[in-house]
């Protein structure tokens, strides 16, 4: 019996950052990068017995007058015909050599070719490519024309900026947290600084502006290393599938986004005064996946997301931000990548990675402007479900068939983030990208936390009885009842993960539970109203939101208290 899978939107994005407490010092994996060549191997189309691939090679070494690229397949893939290269296959090894007309490959130059192939079983991507015998996509340890400066020289980037570094404590958030009963237990944790409108660059009202934060960061840094976490969040037509965080720029205002928002931020970050800070940016929460899941013929589509897809301004805006901010030597860009309860379904997973690649190569950006990706920003997805895995079955039925999992490929955020990292590398992002996971509100502790697996009566009793994530539906995203603080911010907690961070500042609302007039461009989204019975993006369930909430970004004391109460690990 098949169930319909709902493509979910979730998410609102909020973030919080890190605290001035030192995050566990892990030796830096630094090293001058010298990637002699990159091979971007993209499966463009795949059916049950065949596929079409496009390959782009970029040469970062001396110019060539002829070339040959080689890779091997793990399975029985067999090349049948191609274009723009001479293809030969011997066993599992394929060689693509230049045609007479495309043999010359300058330093920094690229060439593309394509082919069709057959396969059965799994079409696993090749993992290693060589160009004229030299391995591509990995650092050869030496210098090269595209190498960033060596670590130790100003502007050098390290592999994981969080390793061996403290993280900036936002004094404004810290003061609000400390003013709450019991709040001093977490008020020195680092949280994200949200540049959620143009005015935030100078400071809204009497609030701190970007320079104020960076000056304070230099104080907190002292002679140590320090990461500052900024959230870049002001796209034209922002939050196209929801209303609570609609922003100030209309769908067509890409020009203002570039010149009034990104350019001034980039100019401040490029000030030599701040060159010793490690500046992490979280780029545009909840934008690009909306183009995949909430457009066109999807039941979850919104007219607003269709507009943003058609005008290309999310892709352009993200590309522009990555390019400009990426030009600053000490900026580490992390692109927002939704969460497993949004893009963990097969239909969304590969397509989202492809859109990220499109944005990362728009408006002058390249994949080298992307240091990594962040998942679960301002969302509530559990980090790790210990009472079942995606491979679990109950009486022969997969947990994927449960109402909760609903055919998703992932049951928790850690497994998703690690797998998505691999997917991103396979579409052409650098093999050393790292992931961040926002654990500010995904703890799900307290008395409702299951202590063991659910009853094996059927998949639903099993999954619902055992899951830590107590949401009514995984598509719910606003001020969730029962949520708790998650893992404290920490560096290099798991393979492929640069850090757990609190990008959404705990205690800041996701949206108001009833309409509140305001001059921030914020709308009233009924997903924040506890009496709302839902829409296709949450399977038409109750919203699970706490009552009496203020506008998104505003302090919500009751939520802050609940998050502390249900913290896991407990405070
Ligand atoms: C709001 C922003 C706010 C952020 C962090 C977002 O939902 O739209 O205004 O800065 O949350 O709390």
Boltz pocket constraint, residues with backbone or C-beta under 6 A from the ligand:
constraints:
  - pocket:
      binder: B
      contacts: [[A, 12], [A, 13], [A, 14], [A, 15], [A, 194], [A, 196], [A, 244], [A, 245], [A, 503], [A, 504], [A, 505], [A, 508], [A, 509], [A, 510], [A, 511], [A, 552], [A, 553], [A, 554]]
      max_distance: 6.0
